[in-house]
Amino acid sequence: MLRSWMDDNKNTDWVIGCRFVQSSKHRIIGRSPYTALFGTEPKIGLNSTNIPQAILKKVFSEEDLEKLRNDEYKGKVGENQDENQFSNVQELCFICSGYLNETPFVSCSSCSMKIHKTCFQNVCSISDENDMEYQCDICNRQENISSQRQKAHEGHKRAAEKIIENNGKNLKSVTVGNFVLLNVPKVDRGPLDAPNLIRKILKINNDVYQIGTKSGIIKTWFSRSDFQISGAQFVEDIPEEYISIRQAVANESMFGVCPLCL
């Protein structure tokens, strides 16, 4: 996504691109990366604070916000409180830290924390008209995060299954004992070495293949798209020694082995 943004906008500043990409809908997971990680869409302004939504709906200007702040301060401290009043221990709302005895409160159905009714962001379920099960914003957010991450995982899984299915249609199947031409990355071979070498299929596990060479068994397992079926073969036995693909290419190279490359 970031590379596409940089190509479309002809911009190489990837730091700026991250701000746009994190809130853009991803084609595979079906949601933005931000939503998949945090379980909610990006919030800006006062929506990113802990102020309950029921109170935010009444704020339309800076004066309303200032009045809200002053009312909250007066509600907690008061103008003419006695010194003995500060010694009284009172329960506070888990969200807004206000006194619970000031307004009606209920308990969260998940964490049992006591919270003002106005601080609840979500009603979990209603078993009876007079018996509601509430869920606080924190517990609701945790459930949303788990749900969004699970859905993103399912999207990745569907995409992987589709790729495997398409590869199975376009590529011929191979079995243990078949000889193949393994594509060798440029970083693992010299400029004059062959781009692919004859290898033998040793094991197949979950659609990945273990491949052997004349000088040993390659440590890495390969997908079906990494090799092609070969008509040629070799008769040498494969040693029970695990080597890297770079070592295998170097052992079969006609131009010597560079000790710094191993």
N, C-alpha and C positions, 0 to 999 in steps of 0.2 A: 504494500500500500504506500509506503514512504517513497519507494523508487518511482512508482506511478505518479505520485504527487509532484516529485521533483522534475520528472519528464514533462508533465502537462504544463507546469508553471515555469519551466525553464529556469529553475532556481536550484542552486547547489547548497543552500543553507538548510540542512536537514533539521536543525534545531527548531526553526520556525515551522517546518513541515509537520513535526510531531504534534504541534498544537492542533492542527487541522485533522490529522490522521486519527488521533485518539478518539475523536467524536464522530468519525465517519463510519457508516455501516459497512461491515466486512461481508464480502460475497459468500464466504464459506460458512462462517459461524452465525451469520444472520443478524448480527448486532455489532455495535461499535466496540473496539477494544476496551474503552473505559467502562462500558456497561458489563462486559464479560468479567472484568476484574473487580469492580466495586458494586455491581448489582443494581445500579441506577444510572440514569442519564446524568451528564455533567450539570452541576448546579452553579449558578452565578448569583452575585448579589446577596440579599438577605436569605435566599433559599438555601445557601450553604451554611447558615447558622443553625443553632439549636432552638431558635424561636419557633413555637408551635405554629402550624399552618393556619389554625383557627384565628390566631392573633395577627399573623401576617396579612390576612385578608382585609384587616381593618387599617393597615398602614398604606397611605397613599402619598405621603410627603415626608420631608425631613422633620417637620414639626410634629407629625404623628409619631415618628420614631423617638423623638426627644421626649414627648409626653409619656410614651411607653416606658422609656428608661427611668424617668422620674417616678412614675407610679410604682414601678417594680422596686425602686430604692425605698420609697415610703412604705411599701407593703412589708419590706423586710425589717426596717429599722424603726420607722415612725418618728414623729416629731417630738412627742411628749411621753416617751417610754420611761418607766421607772428603772432604777438599777437592778431591782430584783427580777425584772422581767427577762433580763439577759441571762440570768442563771437558770431559767426554766429550759429544759431540754425538749425540743419539739422536732417532730419528724419532718423531713424536707422531701419535696418532689424529686425523683431521680433524674428528671429531664431539666426542669427550669430552676431547681433549687429553691422554690417557693415553699412557704409553710402549707402543710396539707390541711390544716384546720380552717384555712381561709375559703377554699372552694371545694366542691365535691371531688372525691378521688376514688379510684378503683385500683385493682392489682392486675399486673400483666399476667396473662395465662401461661407464659413461657418461663419468665424469670421471677415472678411473684413480687416484683418491685412495686411499691405504691407510687402512683403517678396521678396528677390531675387529669380529669376527663378531657380537658382542653389540650393536654399535651399528647394524647394518643393520636397516632397518625393512621392507624389501621384497625378495623374491626375484624377480628379473625373469623369468628363464626357466631351464629345466633341460634342457640338451641331452643330458646323460648323468647317471647316478646319482652318478658321482664327479666330474662337471664342471659346477658350478653357475655361472650368471652372476648376480652380485649387483648391486643398485642401492642407493646410499646414500639417506638420507632427503631430502637437499637436491635431488638429481637427480629423485627420485620426486615431490617436491613441485612442481618446475617442470613436469613432464609432466602432473601432475594439474591444475595451474592452466591450462595450455594446453587440456587436454581439456574442463574445465568451462566455460571461456570460449567454446570452439567450440560446445559443446552449447547454451549460453545464446544464442549468435548464431543458431543454427539454430531455436531456439524463437521468437525475435523475427521471423525470416524467415517461418516458418510462419504466425504471427499476421498479419503484413503481407499475405501472399498470401491469407489467408482474408478479410481486410477488403476487399481489391481484388476478390475473387471475389463477395462479397456486394453490393458497390456495383455491380458489373457486372450483377447480376441485378435489382436494384431500380431502377437508373437507365438511361434510354435512351441508346444510343450516339450520339455526335455526330461529324461529320466537318469537315474544313477548309472554311471558308466559311459554316458555320452561324452564325446569330445567337442569342445567349443573354442571359439576365438574370443578371448577376454580383452576388452578394451583397456589399454594402459594409459593412465593420465600422463600428461606431459611432464609434470613435476616428478614423476617416478621413473623416467627413462631419459636416456641421452638423446641428443639431437639426431644421431644416426641409427638409433635403435628402432625396431619395428613398432608400429603403433598398437599392435595386438599380437598375442602369442597363443599357441595351442595349449589348452588346459583340459582337465578331466573333471567331470562332476562326481563328487564323492558322497555328499549327503544333501538331502532336501528337508527343510524344516520351516513350516509356516511361510512358504513361498519365497524363502531365501535359500541360497545355494552355497555349499562349501566346495571349494575348488582346489584341486591338487596339481602340482607341477613336477617336472623332472627332479627338482632339487628339494621339494618338500610341500607341505600343506600351507596354503595362504591363511593367515590369521583372520582376515576380514571375510565376512559373509557377504554375498552379492545378490542383487535383485536380478530378475530376468532381463531387464533392459541393459544390463552391463555387459552382456556377451551375446554372441551369435553362434548358431549351429555350424560346426565345421565338418568337412568331409575328411580332412587329414587327421592323423592320430600318431601317437608314439607308443612304443612297446616297453619302455623302461618302467621299472617298478617305482612307485612314489614313496620316498622315505617318510617315516613317522616323525617328522620334524616340522615345527611350525615356524614359518618365516613371513616376512612382510612382502608385499607385492614388489617393492623396490629391490629387495634382495633377490627375489626370483628373476626379475629382469636382468639384474647385474650378473647373476650366475650364468645366464644363457646369452649374454651379450657377446658379440664378435669383436668388440672394440676395447675390451679390458674393463676393469672395475676401478672406479675412483674411490679410494679409502675414505675420503671426506663425505661421500654421498651415502654411505651405509650407516 
